[in-house]
Amino acid sequence: MMLSWVGVSDSIAYENGWWRALAMVSITPTALWGPIVLALAYSYHLRRRPARG
């Protein structure tokens, strides 16, 4: 699904454009989960590290 989402592969055939849009809206949070968790973990680390000096 991810390859067809970015346009590399078009192996998934949809009946119309609405089904394709629904698939993209449904898969986007899953695809962005890893980078969002990394950004939140880094932000948490910056807030909780001991003060220097």
Rosetta blueprint (number, residue, H / E / L):
1 M L
2 M H
3 L H
4 S H
5 W H
6 V L
7 G L
8 V L
9 S L
10 D L
11 S L
12 I L
13 A L
14 Y L
15 E L
16 N L
17 G H
18 W H
19 W H
20 R H
21 A H
22 L H
23 A H
24 M H
25 V H
26 S H
27 I H
28 T H
29 P H
30 T H
31 A H
32 L H
33 W H
34 G H
35 P H
36 I H
37 V H
38 L H
39 A H
40 L H
41 A H
42 Y H
43 S H
44 Y H
45 H H
46 L H
47 R H
48 R H
49 R L
50 P L
51 A L
52 R L
53 G L
